[in-house]
Amino acid sequence: MENRYDVHRGPSRVNKRQVEPSGSGNPASFDVSPLGVSMGLTPRIKSLNSFHLFRITLAKQITDLSNGKILVDLEMEFPYALDLPDEITPTVEEIFDLMNYASLDFAANWYQLLSDTQFENHRLSDMFEFDPLKKKIEKTIDFWEDSLRDKTLD
């Protein structure tokens, strides 16, 4: 598929990164959260050469069910500067592709975080599937198009 606009990936940022050993060691006493996702598109930003910023945040945790303590916590942000001409709106599929790129980076960090710990068998098995996220992506694009598309931030 030919690119309809330029995408510049910014550096990913780790917001939370924690691993604490559990005395239990019993895998049945752990709760592994699903991969959490939030996203947003901004108005044009002058300091980014008037590009729009698309930001994805991914998060996952492992909690000890016996005491509610968070044992593993990883949250990362992935910014993308989008050089969108006025007549182009990103499609759901294009946004989904950006989310997949971010999820691969997140998976590598998750794997590295859990390596050589008692949690290393908790791999990411819940990578993105298109259909469950389609409506969420559509809402993000619709909100951006209705409220933010034609605005510029300093």
HELIX and SHEET records of a PDB file:
HELIX    1   1 PRO A   27  SER A   29  5                                   3    
HELIX    2   2 LYS A   46  LEU A   48  5                                   3    
HELIX    3   3 VAL A   92  LEU A  114  1                                  23    
HELIX    4   4 PHE A  130  PHE A  143  1                                  14    
HELIX    5   5 TRP A  144  LEU A  148  3                                   5    
SHEET    1   A 3 ASP A   6  ARG A   9  0                                        
SHEET    2   A 3 ILE A  70  ASP A  83 -1                                        
SHEET    3   A 3 ARG A  13  VAL A  19 -1                                        
SHEET    1   B 4 ASP A   6  ARG A   9  0                                        
SHEET    2   B 4 ILE A  70  ASP A  83 -1                                        
SHEET    3   B 4 PHE A  51  ASP A  64 -1                                        
SHEET    4   B 4 PHE A  30  VAL A  32 -1                                        
SHEET    1   C 5 ASP A   6  ARG A   9  0                                        
SHEET    2   C 5 ILE A  70  ASP A  83 -1                                        
SHEET    3   C 5 PHE A  51  ASP A  64 -1                                        
SHEET    4   C 5 GLY A  36  ILE A  45 -1                                        
SHEET    5   C 5 THR A 152  LEU A 153  1                                        
END                                                                             
